[in-house]
Amino acid sequence: MGRGKIEIKRIENSSNRQVTYSKRRNGIIKKAKEITVLCDAQVSLVVFASSGKMHEYCSPSTPLIDILDKYHKQSGKRLWDAKHENLSNEMDRVKKENDNMQIELRRLRGEDITSLNYKELMALEEALENGLTGVREKQSELMKMMRTNERMMEEETKRLNYELYQKEMVAMGDSVREMDNGYNNQRMRDFNSQMPFAFRVQPIQPNLQERNN
């Protein structure tokens, strides 16, 4: 029995739709590969899923850009406008500059210099000397900053130590004064305890003898 025909319309069930997409996408890519091999055809295939994910196939023997150029010439349709062309040119320019910078960097490291002539070697030497001078100036500047920071830290440490010393001296002075006051009070108590009674009461009652007379 042959397979029954299905109605060509959107599959409403999302799971069934995803399964069908996966099977048919693989099938159409397989057909593109087969026609490329069997018929020596140039094939380019791009498929976008509903989720936005892209799948593509291009004949191995022909770059995609060549196929697009042929399509552009055969159909007469513009695949991109002047804005995109300018963007492509800008990307090529940036890529070329990056390649040149990579070459220059390798030469500054002493690599790939065998092909340079005398003038190019002199220019490279001058560039290295200028770079070395800049590095030394920056190094000297950093050393000065480090020395300045060290002096500032030393001065701040001295200031903090001096303040701590002053606080300790103030606290020590209070302790000494308390000890002196306690010692003087004790001496006064000892002196009073050794004095005769008459001498001890005389300052308090200076007219006691006159009353007795």
C-alpha positions in Angstrom: 0.0 0.0 0.0 1.3 3.5 -0.9 1.3 6.2 1.6 -1.8 8.4 1.7 -1.6 12.0 0.5 -1.6 14.6 3.2 -3.2 18.0 2.9 -0.6 20.7 2.4 -1.5 23.2 5.1 0.1 24.5 8.3 0.4 21.8 11.0 -1.3 23.2 14.1 0.2 20.9 16.6 3.6 22.3 17.5 5.3 19.0 18.3 4.1 17.4 15.0 5.1 20.6 13.2 8.7 20.4 14.6 9.0 16.7 13.8 7.8 17.3 10.2 10.2 20.2 9.8 13.2 18.2 11.0 12.4 15.3 8.6 11.7 17.4 5.5 14.7 19.7 6.2 17.0 16.7 6.3 15.4 15.3 3.2 15.8 18.5 1.1 19.4 18.9 2.2 20.0 15.2 1.2 18.5 15.9 -2.2 20.7 19.0 -2.6 23.8 16.9 -1.8 22.7 14.2 -4.3 22.1 16.6 -7.2 25.5 18.2 -6.5 27.3 14.9 -6.8 25.2 13.3 -9.5 24.8 16.2 -11.8 27.9 18.3 -10.9 25.5 21.2 -10.1 26.2 24.2 -7.9 23.7 24.3 -5.2 23.1 26.7 -2.3 20.4 26.1 0.2 19.3 28.2 3.2 16.5 27.2 5.5 15.1 29.1 8.5 13.0 27.5 11.1 10.0 29.3 12.7 12.2 29.8 15.7 14.8 31.7 13.6 17.4 28.9 13.6 19.2 28.7 10.3 20.3 25.6 8.4 22.3 25.8 5.2 24.1 23.8 2.5 26.5 24.9 -0.2 28.2 22.9 -2.9 31.7 22.1 -1.6 33.4 23.1 -4.9 31.8 26.6 -5.1 31.9 29.3 -2.4 28.6 30.8 -1.5 29.7 34.3 -2.6 30.3 32.9 -6.2 26.9 31.4 -6.3 25.3 34.7 -5.1 27.3 36.6 -7.7 26.1 34.3 -10.5 22.5 34.7 -9.3 22.9 38.4 -9.2 24.2 38.5 -12.8 21.7 36.0 -14.2 18.6 37.4 -12.5 19.5 41.1 -12.6 18.2 41.4 -9.0 20.2 43.4 -6.4 20.8 41.2 -3.4 22.1 44.1 -1.3 22.0 47.8 -1.6 24.8 50.4 -1.6 24.6 50.6 2.2 25.5 46.9 2.5 28.2 47.2 -0.1 29.8 50.0 1.8 29.6 48.0 5.0 31.3 45.1 3.2 34.0 47.4 2.0 34.5 48.8 5.5 34.8 45.2 6.8 37.4 44.4 4.2 39.3 47.6 5.1 39.3 46.8 8.8 40.4 43.2 8.2 43.3 44.4 6.0 44.3 46.9 8.7 44.2 44.2 11.3 46.3 41.9 9.2 48.9 44.7 8.7 48.9 45.3 12.5 49.5 41.6 13.1 52.5 41.6 10.7 53.9 44.8 12.3 53.5 43.3 15.8 55.4 40.1 14.7 58.2 42.3 13.3 58.4 44.3 16.5 59.0 40.9 18.2 61.8 40.2 15.8 59.8 37.7 13.7 59.3 37.7 9.9 62.0 40.3 9.2 64.1 38.4 6.7 62.2 40.0 3.8 62.8 43.6 5.0 65.3 45.8 3.2 67.7 48.2 4.9 65.4 51.2 5.1 62.6 49.1 6.5 64.9 47.6 9.1 66.0 51.2 10.0 62.4 52.3 10.4 61.7 49.2 12.6 64.7 50.0 14.8 63.6 53.6 15.2 60.1 52.4 16.2 61.6 50.1 18.7 63.8 52.8 20.2 60.8 55.2 20.4 58.8 52.5 22.1 61.6 51.8 24.5 61.9 55.5 25.4 58.2 55.7 26.1 58.4 52.6 28.3 61.3 54.0 30.3 59.6 57.3 30.8 56.4 55.6 32.0 58.5 53.4 34.3 60.3 56.5 35.7 56.9 58.2 36.3 55.6 55.1 38.1 58.8 55.0 40.3 58.3 58.6 41.3 54.7 58.0 42.2 55.7 55.0 44.3 58.4 57.0 46.1 55.9 59.9 46.7 53.4 57.4 48.1 56.0 55.8 50.3 57.0 59.2 51.8 53.3 60.1 52.4 52.8 56.8 54.1 55.9 57.3 56.3 54.8 60.8 57.3 51.3 59.5 58.1 52.7 56.7 60.2 54.9 59.2 62.1 51.9 61.4 62.7 49.8 58.6 64.0 52.7 57.3 66.2 53.2 60.8 67.6 49.4 61.2 68.4 49.5 57.8 70.1 52.5 58.8 72.1 50.8 62.0 73.2 47.7 60.0 74.3 49.9 57.6 76.2 51.7 60.4 78.0 48.5 62.1 79.0 47.2 58.8 80.3 50.5 58.2 82.2 50.3 61.8 83.6 46.8 61.2 85.0 48.0 57.9 86.6 51.0 59.7 88.2 48.8 62.5 89.6 46.4 59.9 91.0 49.3 58.1 92.6 50.8 61.4 94.0 47.4 62.4 95.4 47.0 59.1 97.1 50.5 59.1 98.5 50.1 62.7 99.9 46.7 61.8 101.5 48.3 58.7 103.1 51.2 60.8 104.4 48.7 63.3 105.8 46.8 60.6 107.6 50.0 59.1 109.0 51.2 62.5 110.2 47.9 63.2 111.9 47.9 59.9 113.6 51.4 60.6 115.1 50.6 64.1 116.4 49.5 64.6 120.1 45.9 65.1 120.7 46.3 68.6 121.9 48.0 69.7 118.7 45.4 67.9 116.6 42.5 69.7 118.2 44.1 73.1 118.5 43.5 74.2 114.9 39.8 73.1 115.2 39.2 74.8 118.6 41.7 77.7 118.9 40.0 79.3 122.0 39.8 76.2 124.2 42.5 77.4 126.7 40.9 80.8 127.1 37.6 79.2 128.0 39.3 77.1 130.7 40.9 80.2 132.2 
